[in-house]
Amino acid sequence: MRIAVFYILFGILAAAANLGAQALVHAVLPPLAGLGGIAYWVALVFGTGVGLVVKYLLDKRWIFFDTSRGLAAHGRQFSLYTLMGVATTVIFWGVQSIAFAIFGTRLMLYVGGAVGLAIGYVVKYRLDKRFVFGPAQAGSQFRVGAG
């Protein structure tokens, strides 16, 4: 249960970092042109990168208890972690973009982003446990859907 609580908290922190980074870009380059505007995509890519790094660092240490060190180990793991994030990024970007396209407001842009991230993080945990950090290192107490 402890792992599940930490995973949820870290998901919230990473989502806040992601959406906060997007908001910083939007403060300089408002997404006035909607989905076709460069500001929308710059903010989306920048926020995704910030959220990815934050989530990786927290998950590696506190969720999967990975103690590997060195540039080679981090490079391999971060590459796999990023690769596993491709599918979940499609989910996140899709939900956020649909919300923004339908409602056209910044509020719904961020609400859609939060919902997309939440869905993506559930999928991402399973992928990371299996392919990035391995089942021997993952917190055995956490099962998505288990109380």
C-alpha positions in Angstrom: 0.0 0.0 0.0 2.9 2.3 0.8 4.2 2.0 -2.8 0.8 2.9 -4.2 0.5 6.0 -2.1 4.0 7.1 -3.2 3.3 6.3 -6.8 0.2 8.5 -6.7 2.0 11.3 -5.0 4.9 11.2 -7.4 2.4 11.1 -10.3 0.8 14.3 -8.9 4.3 15.9 -8.5 5.3 15.0 -12.0 2.0 16.1 -13.5 2.4 19.4 -11.7 5.9 19.8 -13.0 4.7 19.0 -16.5 1.7 21.3 -16.5 3.6 24.0 -14.7 6.3 23.9 -17.4 3.5 24.2 -20.0 2.0 27.1 -18.2 5.4 28.9 -18.2 5.7 28.5 -21.9 2.1 29.7 -22.3 2.9 32.7 -20.2 5.3 33.8 -22.9 3.6 32.2 -25.9 -0.1 31.9 -25.4 -1.8 29.0 -27.2 -4.1 31.3 -29.1 -3.9 29.5 -32.4 -5.2 26.3 -30.8 -3.8 22.9 -31.8 -2.3 24.3 -34.9 -0.2 26.9 -33.1 3.5 26.4 -32.5 3.1 27.6 -28.8 0.8 24.7 -28.1 3.3 22.1 -29.3 6.4 23.8 -27.8 4.7 23.8 -24.4 3.5 20.2 -24.8 7.0 18.9 -25.6 8.7 21.1 -23.0 6.3 20.0 -20.2 6.5 16.4 -21.2 10.3 16.5 -21.0 10.3 18.1 -17.5 7.6 15.7 -16.2 9.6 12.7 -17.7 12.8 13.6 -15.8 11.0 14.3 -12.5 9.0 11.0 -12.7 12.1 9.0 -13.7 14.1 10.2 -10.7 11.3 9.6 -8.2 10.3 6.2 -9.6 13.8 4.9 -9.9 14.6 5.5 -6.2 11.3 5.3 -4.3 9.1 3.0 -6.4 11.5 0.5 -7.9 14.2 0.9 -5.3 16.9 0.8 -8.1 20.4 1.5 -6.8 22.3 1.1 -10.0 24.8 3.9 -10.6 26.9 5.2 -13.4 26.3 6.8 -16.7 25.9 3.6 -18.6 23.2 2.2 -16.2 21.4 5.5 -16.1 21.6 6.0 -19.8 20.2 2.5 -20.5 17.4 2.8 -17.9 16.4 6.3 -18.9 16.3 5.3 -22.6 14.1 2.3 -21.8 12.0 4.5 -19.4 11.5 7.0 -22.2 10.7 4.3 -24.8 8.0 2.9 -22.4 6.7 6.5 -22.2 6.0 6.8 -25.9 2.6 4.9 -25.7 1.6 6.7 -22.5 2.6 10.1 -24.0 0.3 9.4 -26.9 -2.5 8.8 -24.4 -1.6 12.0 -22.5 -1.2 14.2 -25.6 -4.4 12.7 -27.1 -6.6 13.4 -24.1 -5.1 16.9 -23.5 -5.5 17.8 -27.2 -9.1 16.5 -27.4 -10.1 18.5 -24.3 -8.4 21.6 -25.7 -10.0 21.1 -29.2 -13.5 20.6 -27.8 -13.5 23.4 -25.1 -10.8 25.8 -26.4 -9.9 27.0 -22.9 -6.7 26.9 -20.9 -8.5 25.4 -18.0 -9.6 22.4 -20.1 -6.2 22.2 -21.6 -4.8 21.5 -18.2 -7.7 19.4 -17.0 -7.3 17.2 -20.1 -3.6 17.0 -19.5 -4.1 15.9 -15.9 -6.6 13.2 -16.9 -4.4 12.0 -19.7 -1.4 11.9 -17.4 -3.3 9.9 -14.7 -4.4 7.3 -17.3 -0.8 7.2 -18.8 0.8 6.7 -15.4 -1.2 3.6 -14.6 -0.1 2.1 -17.9 3.4 3.3 -17.5 3.9 1.6 -14.1 3.2 -1.8 -15.6 5.5 -1.2 -18.5 8.3 0.1 -16.3 8.0 -2.7 -13.8 8.2 -5.3 -16.6 10.7 -3.8 -19.0 12.8 -1.1 -17.3 13.4 -2.0 -13.7 12.4 -5.7 -13.7 10.1 -7.5 -11.4 12.7 -8.2 -8.8 13.2 -4.5 -8.0 9.6 -3.3 -8.2 7.6 -2.8 -5.0 5.6 -6.0 -4.7 2.9 -4.3 -2.6 1.6 -2.2 -5.5 -1.0 -3.5 -7.9 -3.1 -1.2 -10.0 -6.7 -1.6 -9.0 -5.9 -3.2 -5.6 -6.9 -1.5 -2.5 
